[in-house]
Amino acid sequence: MTATPRQPNILFILADDLGWADLGVYGQRDYATPHLDALADEGVRFTQAYANSAVCSATRLALITGRYQYRLRAGLEEPIPTAARSIGLPPEHPTLPSLLRGAGYDTALIGKWHLGRPPEFSPLKSGYDRFFGNLGGVVDYFTHKAGVGDHVPRDLFEGDVPVERTGYYTQILADEAEKYVRGQAGSGKPFFLSLHFTAPHWPWEGPGDEAVSGELKDLFHYDGGNLRTYGRIVAALDEAVGQVLAALDATGQGDDTIVVFTSDNGGERFSNTWPFTGQKTELLEGGLRVPTLLRWRKRLAPQVQDQVTVSADWLPTLLAAAGAAPHADYPPDGEDILPVLEGRAPVRPRTLYWRYKAQAQRALREGDWKYLKINDNEFLFDVVNDPRERANRKDREPEVFARLRRRWEEIDAGFLPITDEVFTHGITPDVQADRYVPHTAKRFKRPG
């Protein structure tokens, strides 16, 4: 009788607003990220990895469903409208954790959810057996509140029950993740752990910055922060990842655990996105291109990988690695990239689609070409040879420009429209920190 191969554990680590070059292995030189650099040395470092959106919850929706976020009401804009608490990830929709749970996995989310609030929505209703973390978009690193003031409740939960912890949030999540990893050792059951940090998202508080936390008037923190503080936030994130990876090795689970590290969108105010232009909220490369690492010692050789990927690819890829399959009624828009990583298939061109802010921004990548529209300005870039998106080729390559523009319209027609009611939601105190003013509105103004 042939023994059935053991399914690999999966540790999926998601940073929040991490810029393309915020890690040493991607070019950062102002501070050190030794643990993530070592992860890259042992695994796959992607050079053309994209987020499904230039903002947070939309990417998270695509990641957990494996489908374009524009297929669901909650994915149309950011932030998720929550005045009536009626918008979120539908519990009946198959997800990466629910499909893995159906394949025999223990599933847990430690960290940020941001896909709707209880009682209608919850990680526990969308495939996770366990949840510890924040439900909204961001929390203060020390008070663990989604805002400032005594009237704002803590956004920290274990399951659906509010809890209190003392300490720096990045470290709290690392401790919870280490405890989970050690608890799974020897269980005989594979695990899927989503470890979703809020770092390095604002507010600009590094370890030891309790005094800064006490002086905040707004979590947006537009009047504070600097490059040095940002570096300490990222360094703390690196230390936290190293702590969890060390627990994997200490318990003998490191070799057959798939470890993925990536970000939900491009970097923000103090991040490094070189050589790209743009940042969070913008469909320029700096708002979409994200550092992405993958390690699976037992099966994948270390490599630098040029395959174009997007957040939605992780559902079909990780399901294939686990010997599972997507739900037949919800076919993924992402693709299984495992054959490319194993050398069984060549690197292949991709077509990727984006829109943001009621189509004020549009983008489509096809092969090496990228169509971009910002307000009334249209561009065609060869993002392989011109990653800074400086040479507009639309007049030199009119047929390519017309083809990509037409393809964007064709794809867009298959998604939910953005209607006026999408923007008629209120902002309640518990989601005040989710608001964000796009920089693009200032940089690309409409004529007249």
Secondary structure, 3 states (H helix, E strand, C coil): CCCCCCCCEEEEEEECCCCCCCCHHHCCCCCCCHHHHHHHHHCEEECCEECCCCCHHHHHHHHHHCCCHHHCHHHCCCCCCCCCCCCCCCCCCCCHHHHHHHCCCEEEEEECCCCCCCCCCCHHHCCCCEEEECCCCCCCCCCCECCCCCCCCECCEECCEECCCCCCHHHHHHHHHHHHHHHHCCCCCCEEEEEECCCCCCCCCCCCCHHHHHHCCCCCCCCCCCHHHHHHHHHHHHHHHHHHHHHHHHCCCCCCEEEEEEECCCCCCCCCCCCCCCCCCCCCHHHHECCCEEECCCCCCCEEECCCEEHHHHHHHHHHHCCCCCCCCCCCCCCCCHHHHCCCCCCCCCEEEEEECCCCEEEEEECCEEEEEECCEEEEEECCCCCCCCCCCCCCCHHHHHHHHHHHHHHHCCCCCCCHHHHCCCCCHHHHHHCCCCCHHHHCCCCC
